[in-house]
Amino acid sequence: MHGHRGLTGRRGPGYGERFLFSVALAVVSLLWITQDMATWATATCAAGAAAGAVGVCYFGWRFLRSRGDAS
């Protein structure tokens, strides 16, 4: 019973997983921005798409560099 660490022993998401989350954020934000919404909602979707694009670039670069170091 005491040997079971639960979720505390789990590693955090890697660069590949963060890259995929960023892609998902950008895609969903761009899909929602096509809807007719209030100005604040459109601005939130634009910010989400921008943050997703930055995340794709950053985590994609880090993922590729981590894969290059491993080989």
N, C-alpha and C positions, 0 to 999 in steps of 0.2 A: 504494500500500500504506500509506504513512504518512498519507494523507488519511482513511483509514477509522478512525473513532473507536470503533467497536463499541458496547457498551452505555453507555460513559461519556458519549456525546452525547445520550442519551435523557433526556427530561424525566421528572420524577416523576409519580406519579398525581395528578390534579386532584381538586377537591372532589367532582365528580360521581362519579368512580370510587371515591373513599373512601366516599361515601354508599352506593353499591351494595354495597361490601364490608361495610359496617356492617349493612345490611339483611340480607345473606346470613348474617352472624354471628348476628344476633338470631333469624332464622328457623330456622337449623340448631340453635342452642342450645335454642330452644323445642320443636323436634321431638324432640330427644334427651332433654329433661327429662321427656317423657311415658313413657319407658321405665323399667322396674323395674331400678334400679342401686343401687350402694353410695352411702352418704351423701356421701362425698367427691366422687363423680362428679356427683351431683345438685347439690351446691354449686358445682362447677365450671361446670356448665351454667347455673345461675342467674347466676353471675358473668358468663359469656359473654353471656347475654341482656341483662343490665343494661348491660354495656359496649357491646353492639351498639345498644341503645336510646339511650344517651348519644351514641354516634357518629352515629346517624341524625339526632338533633336538631342536633348541632353542625355536622356536615358538610353537612346539608341546609340549614341556615341560611346557612352560608358560601357554598354553591353558589348559593342564591337571591340573596344579596347580590352575588356576583361577576357574576351574569347581569344584575342591575339596574344595575351600574356600567358594563357593556359597551354598553348600549343608549343 
